[in-house]
Amino acid sequence: LEAIVYVADMETYEVLFLNKYGREVLGDVTGKTCWQSLQTDQTGPCDFCTNEFLMDADGNPGSPYIWDFQNTLTGRWFHITDRAIKWIDGRIVRLEIATDISDRKNAEMALKESEEKYSNLFESELDAIAIFEADTRKIVDCNEAFLKLYGYSREEALLLKADDISAEPEKTAASIEKKDTRIRGRRHKKKDGTFFPALVTGSTIRNEDGRPLYYSATVIDITDLKQTEDALRKHKHRIELILQTAMDGFYIIDMEGKIIDANLAAQQITGYDRKELVGNDIRDFEASEDESETMDNARQVVKKGFHRFEIKHRHKSGRVMDLEFSTNYIQIDEERFFFAFFRDVTEMKKTAHALET
């Protein structure tokens, strides 16, 4: 047999027999004490010895005792069958057959370690995760974050399908069929019936033939994000309304002098439509004979953060206007801009000059 087979006296622990395979693995220890020759670092009969399990209540050989054990001498794992038998001289001895299962055991331990790591990662993930059967879309596993988000117990969750947590089951089914991996704005449903907007990221687990076995889905409740987006959208809309209905013209200008945006008043004051203004250099519309004047004003805005000045500007018709600018210097993330409000003061200056004369 490709297994260690040995016989030991149950009282003296003397090894009475060791087969060829056993001698190749352990050396010939026949006649020696088993706990001294088959194990290591033992000061007496092994505390894991199975002798006590091998006899029945009447002192006769009983049923075999089957166990797995890592040998202390070789470090190898064995699947062991021990039983008491009568030896050729009539005494009761222990017969052990030990099959090496180290490869299987190491694979099992590696698998267990992998499963523990997976479980730890799965449960420690802050986002809700669920795994569904590909054919039935039944939930086969989910993490604690999933249970907390949807309000189910684990037992209840494992009775659900993907459709049960969606407020739009038809869209959910279609997304799975299309293998969409990232779905924003899907509406999901909690146990108490409340709906919430969700960001869903999915992936597919396949077998060796490429056939889908499971789908995994990571779900993030984006209620707060949607509320923030809605608030920002409303805020942006209010600002646009203010700028578009303002009496003063308004430019957004980048650091190179290019006009990024212009409101309706800016178009009315200058005579140019938005397409003619946006994308062009502010200096293209100025009528100042001294080109350094614009750069000086820009430096003052950067230095002070706010600067008010007058500059001559050319109307689309060709006439020259006096424009009064109130300009701020603003940094948004890594980009810097000039926010400039302006008004036409040409007539006001003419009136003031007439009064002076």
C-alpha positions as CSV (number, residue, x, y, z in Angstrom):
1,L,0.0,0.0,0.0
2,E,1.1,3.6,-0.6
3,A,0.3,4.2,3.0
4,I,2.2,3.9,6.3
5,V,1.0,0.7,8.0
6,Y,2.3,-0.2,11.4
7,V,1.4,-2.3,14.5
8,A,2.2,-1.2,18.1
9,D,1.7,-2.9,21.4
10,M,-1.0,-1.0,23.3
11,E,0.7,-1.4,26.6
12,T,4.4,-1.0,25.9
13,Y,4.0,1.1,22.7
14,E,6.6,-1.1,20.9
15,V,6.5,-1.0,17.1
16,L,5.9,-4.7,16.1
17,F,5.5,-4.2,12.4
18,L,6.2,-1.4,9.8
19,N,5.5,-1.9,6.1
20,K,7.9,-1.1,3.2
21,Y,6.3,2.3,2.5
22,G,6.5,3.2,6.1
23,R,10.2,2.2,6.3
24,E,10.9,4.4,3.2
25,V,9.2,7.4,4.9
26,L,10.3,6.9,8.5
27,G,13.2,4.5,8.4
28,D,13.1,1.0,10.0
29,V,11.8,1.7,13.6
30,T,10.6,-1.9,14.2
31,G,11.3,-2.7,17.9
32,K,11.4,0.9,19.0
33,T,8.8,2.8,21.0
34,C,6.2,4.5,18.8
35,W,6.0,7.8,20.6
36,Q,9.8,8.1,20.5
37,S,10.4,7.0,16.9
38,L,7.2,8.1,15.0
39,Q,6.8,11.5,16.7
40,T,9.0,14.2,18.0
41,D,9.4,16.1,21.2
42,Q,7.3,13.6,23.2
43,T,8.2,12.9,26.8
44,G,5.7,10.1,27.1
45,P,2.9,8.4,25.3
46,C,1.3,11.0,23.0
47,D,-1.7,12.9,24.4
48,F,-3.4,12.3,21.1
49,C,-2.9,8.5,21.2
50,T,-6.1,6.8,20.1
51,N,-5.7,3.6,22.3
52,E,-8.5,4.6,24.6
53,F,-11.0,4.8,21.7
54,L,-10.3,1.3,20.3
55,M,-11.7,-1.0,22.9
56,D,-15.4,-1.5,23.8
57,A,-16.9,-1.5,27.3
58,D,-16.1,-5.2,27.7
59,G,-12.4,-4.8,26.8
60,N,-12.7,-6.2,23.3
61,P,-11.6,-4.6,20.1
62,G,-14.2,-2.1,19.0
63,S,-14.9,0.0,15.9
64,P,-12.2,1.7,13.9
65,Y,-11.2,5.3,14.9
66,I,-10.8,7.5,11.9
67,W,-9.0,10.9,12.0
68,D,-6.8,13.4,10.3
69,F,-3.4,14.3,11.9
70,Q,-0.3,16.3,11.0
71,N,2.7,14.2,12.0
72,T,5.0,16.0,14.3
73,L,8.1,14.3,12.9
74,T,7.6,14.8,9.2
75,G,5.1,17.7,9.2
76,R,3.0,15.7,6.7
77,W,-0.8,15.4,7.0
78,F,-2.3,11.9,7.1
79,H,-5.8,10.4,7.0
80,I,-5.6,7.7,9.6
81,T,-7.6,4.6,10.5
82,D,-6.8,3.0,13.8
83,R,-8.3,-0.2,15.2
84,A,-7.5,-2.8,17.9
85,I,-6.7,-6.3,16.6
86,K,-5.4,-9.6,17.9
87,W,-1.8,-10.0,17.1
88,I,-0.2,-13.4,16.0
89,D,0.8,-14.1,19.6
90,G,-2.8,-13.4,20.9
91,R,-2.2,-10.0,22.5
92,I,-4.3,-6.9,21.6
93,V,-2.4,-4.4,19.5
94,R,-3.1,-1.2,17.6
95,L,-3.1,-1.3,13.8
96,E,-2.7,2.0,12.1
97,I,-3.1,2.7,8.4
98,A,-2.0,6.3,7.5
99,T,-2.5,7.7,4.0
100,D,-0.6,10.9,3.1
101,I,-3.1,13.7,2.3
102,S,-0.7,16.6,2.6
103,D,-1.5,18.0,-0.9
104,R,-5.2,17.8,-0.3
105,K,-4.9,19.3,3.2
106,N,-2.7,22.1,2.0
107,A,-5.1,22.9,-0.8
108,E,-8.0,22.8,1.7
109,M,-6.1,25.2,4.1
110,A,-5.2,27.5,1.2
111,L,-8.9,27.5,0.2
112,K,-10.0,28.2,3.7
113,E,-7.5,31.0,4.1
114,S,-8.7,32.4,0.7
115,E,-12.3,32.2,1.8
116,E,-11.5,33.9,5.1
117,K,-9.8,36.7,3.3
118,Y,-12.7,37.0,0.9
119,S,-15.1,37.0,3.8
120,N,-13.2,39.6,5.7
121,L,-13.0,41.9,2.6
122,F,-16.6,41.2,1.8
123,E,-17.9,42.1,5.2
124,S,-15.6,45.0,5.8
125,E,-16.6,46.7,2.6
126,L,-18.5,49.9,3.4
127,D,-20.7,49.7,0.2
128,A,-23.5,47.2,-0.1
129,I,-22.6,44.1,-2.1
130,A,-24.8,41.3,-3.2
131,I,-24.1,38.2,-5.4
132,F,-26.9,36.8,-7.6
133,E,-27.3,33.5,-9.4
134,A,-27.1,34.2,-13.1
135,D,-30.1,32.2,-14.2
136,T,-32.5,32.9,-11.4
137,R,-31.1,36.3,-10.2
138,K,-31.6,34.9,-6.7
139,I,-29.4,36.5,-4.0
140,V,-26.9,33.8,-2.8
141,D,-24.7,36.1,-0.6
142,C,-24.6,39.7,0.7
143,N,-22.6,41.7,3.1
144,E,-23.6,43.5,6.3
145,A,-23.6,46.8,4.5
146,F,-26.3,45.4,2.1
147,L,-28.5,44.3,5.0
148,K,-28.1,47.7,6.7
149,L,-28.9,49.6,3.6
150,Y,-32.0,47.6,2.6
151,G,-33.2,46.8,6.1
152,Y,-33.4,43.0,5.7
153,S,-32.1,40.2,8.0
154,R,-29.6,37.8,6.3
155,E,-32.3,35.1,6.3
156,E,-34.8,37.4,4.6
157,A,-32.2,38.7,2.1
158,L,-31.3,35.2,0.9
159,L,-34.9,34.7,-0.1
160,L,-34.9,37.7,-2.4
161,K,-34.2,38.2,-6.1
162,A,-32.6,41.2,-7.9
163,D,-36.1,42.3,-8.9
164,D,-37.2,42.5,-5.3
165,I,-34.8,45.3,-4.4
166,S,-35.4,47.3,-7.5
167,A,-38.2,49.9,-8.0
168,E,-37.7,49.4,-11.7
169,P,-37.5,45.6,-12.1
170,E,-37.9,45.7,-15.9
171,K,-34.9,48.1,-16.2
172,T,-32.9,45.9,-13.8
173,A,-33.5,42.8,-15.9
174,A,-32.6,44.7,-19.1
175,S,-29.4,46.0,-17.5
176,I,-28.4,42.5,-16.5
177,E,-29.1,41.2,-20.0
178,K,-27.1,44.0,-21.6
179,K,-24.3,43.4,-19.0
180,D,-24.2,47.0,-18.0
181,T,-21.4,47.4,-15.5
182,R,-22.2,50.9,-14.2
183,I,-25.7,52.2,-13.8
184,R,-26.3,55.7,-12.4
185,G,-29.7,56.9,-11.3
186,R,-31.4,53.5,-10.8
187,R,-34.1,53.5,-8.2
188,H,-34.0,50.8,-5.5
189,K,-36.5,49.7,-2.9
190,K,-35.9,49.0,0.8
191,K,-37.8,46.5,3.0
192,D,-40.0,49.3,4.4
193,G,-41.0,50.3,0.9
194,T,-39.1,53.5,0.6
195,F,-37.2,54.2,-2.6
196,F,-33.8,55.7,-3.0
197,P,-31.5,56.6,-6.0
198,A,-28.6,54.1,-6.4
199,L,-25.3,53.9,-8.2
200,V,-24.9,50.2,-9.2
201,T,-21.6,48.7,-10.3
202,G,-21.8,45.1,-11.5
203,S,-19.5,42.3,-12.6
204,T,-20.0,38.8,-14.0
205,I,-18.5,35.5,-12.6
206,R,-18.2,32.9,-15.3
207,N,-17.3,29.2,-15.5
208,E,-14.5,27.8,-17.6
209,D,-16.7,27.8,-20.7
210,G,-17.5,31.4,-20.3
211,R,-21.1,30.9,-19.2
212,P,-22.2,33.4,-16.5
213,L,-22.7,31.7,-13.1
214,Y,-23.2,34.7,-10.8
215,Y,-23.6,38.5,-11.0
216,S,-22.2,40.7,-8.3
217,A,-23.5,44.2,-7.7
218,T,-22.1,47.0,-5.5
219,V,-24.8,49.5,-4.6
220,I,-24.2,53.0,-3.3
221,D,-27.1,55.1,-1.9
222,I,-26.6,58.4,-3.7
223,T,-29.6,60.2,-2.1
224,D,-27.3,62.8,-0.5
225,L,-25.4,63.2,-3.8
226,K,-28.6,63.7,-5.8
227,Q,-29.9,66.2,-3.3
228,T,-26.6,68.1,-3.5
229,E,-26.7,67.9,-7.3
230,D,-30.3,69.2,-7.3
231,A,-29.3,72.0,-5.0
232,L,-26.3,72.9,-7.1
233,R,-28.4,72.8,-10.3
234,K,-31.0,75.2,-8.7
235,H,-28.2,77.4,-7.4
236,K,-26.6,77.5,-10.8
237,H,-29.9,78.3,-12.5
238,R,-30.5,81.2,-10.0
239,I,-27.1,82.6,-10.8
240,E,-27.7,82.3,-14.5
241,L,-31.0,84.1,-14.1
242,I,-29.3,86.9,-12.1
243,L,-26.5,87.3,-14.6
244,Q,-28.8,87.1,-17.7
245,T,-31.3,89.7,-16.3
246,A,-28.6,92.0,-14.8
247,M,-28.4,95.5,-16.3
248,D,-24.6,95.4,-16.3
249,G,-22.6,93.4,-18.8
250,F,-20.7,90.4,-17.5
251,Y,-17.6,88.5,-18.8
252,I,-15.7,85.5,-17.5
253,I,-12.2,85.9,-18.8
254,D,-9.3,83.4,-18.5
255,M,-5.7,84.2,-17.7
256,E,-4.8,84.5,-21.3
257,G,-7.5,87.2,-21.9
258,K,-10.0,84.9,-23.7
259,I,-13.7,85.5,-23.0
260,I,-15.2,82.3,-21.6
261,D,-18.8,83.5,-21.1
262,A,-20.9,86.7,-21.7
263,N,-24.4,87.5,-20.5
264,L,-27.2,89.1,-22.4
265,A,-26.4,92.6,-21.2
266,A,-22.9,92.3,-22.5
267,Q,-24.3,91.4,-25.9
268,Q,-26.6,94.4,-25.8
269,I,-24.0,96.9,-24.7
270,T,-21.3,95.8,-27.2
271,G,-23.6,94.9,-30.1
272,Y,-21.9,91.5,-30.5
273,D,-23.8,88.2,-30.0
274,R,-22.5,85.6,-27.7
275,K,-20.9,83.5,-30.4
276,E,-18.9,86.6,-31.5
277,L,-17.7,87.3,-28.0
278,V,-17.0,83.8,-26.5
279,G,-13.6,82.4,-27.5
280,N,-12.1,85.7,-28.6
281,D,-9.5,87.8,-26.8
282,I,-10.9,90.8,-24.8
283,R,-8.2,93.0,-26.3
284,D,-9.7,92.4,-29.8
285,F,-12.7,94.6,-28.7
286,E,-10.8,97.3,-26.9
287,A,-10.2,100.7,-28.5
288,S,-7.4,101.9,-26.3
289,E,-4.3,103.1,-28.2
290,D,-2.0,101.9,-25.3
291,E,-2.0,98.1,-25.3
292,S,-0.2,98.0,-22.0
293,E,-3.2,99.6,-20.3
294,T,-5.1,96.3,-20.4
295,M,-2.2,94.4,-19.0
296,D,-1.7,97.0,-16.2
297,N,-5.4,96.6,-15.2
298,A,-5.1,92.8,-15.2
299,R,-2.0,93.0,-12.9
300,Q,-3.9,95.3,-10.5
301,V,-6.8,92.8,-10.4
302,V,-4.4,90.0,-9.6
303,K,-2.6,92.1,-7.0
304,K,-5.7,93.4,-5.2
305,G,-8.2,90.7,-5.9
306,F,-10.6,93.5,-7.0
307,H,-10.1,96.5,-9.3
308,R,-12.4,99.1,-10.8
309,F,-11.3,101.0,-13.9
310,E,-12.5,102.5,-17.2
311,I,-11.4,101.5,-20.6
312,K,-12.4,102.3,-24.1
313,H,-14.3,99.5,-25.9
314,R,-15.3,99.2,-29.5
315,H,-19.0,98.6,-30.3
316,K,-19.8,96.3,-33.2
317,S,-21.0,99.3,-35.2
318,G,-17.5,100.8,-34.9
319,R,-18.2,103.6,-32.4
320,V,-16.0,103.8,-29.3
321,M,-17.6,103.4,-25.9
322,D,-16.3,104.2,-22.4
323,L,-16.9,101.1,-20.2
324,E,-16.5,101.0,-16.5
325,F,-15.3,97.6,-15.3
326,S,-15.6,96.1,-11.8
327,T,-13.3,93.0,-11.9
328,N,-12.6,90.2,-9.5
329,Y,-9.8,87.7,-9.6
330,I,-11.1,84.2,-8.7
331,Q,-9.4,80.8,-8.5
332,I,-11.6,77.7,-8.9
333,D,-9.6,74.4,-8.2
334,E,-6.5,74.8,-10.3
335,E,-7.9,77.4,-12.7
336,R,-7.9,81.2,-12.4
337,F,-10.4,83.6,-14.0
338,F,-11.4,87.3,-14.1
339,F,-15.1,87.9,-13.3
340,A,-15.8,91.3,-14.9
341,F,-19.0,93.4,-14.6
342,F,-19.2,96.5,-16.8
343,R,-21.5,99.3,-17.9
344,D,-21.5,101.9,-20.6
345,V,-20.7,105.3,-19.1
346,T,-20.2,107.1,-22.4
347,E,-23.3,109.3,-22.2
348,M,-22.8,109.9,-18.5
349,K,-19.2,111.2,-19.2
350,K,-20.5,113.4,-22.0
351,T,-23.1,114.9,-19.7
352,A,-20.6,115.5,-16.9
353,H,-18.2,117.1,-19.4
354,A,-21.0,119.4,-20.7
355,L,-22.0,120.5,-17.2
356,E,-18.3,121.3,-16.4
357,T,-18.1,123.5,-19.5
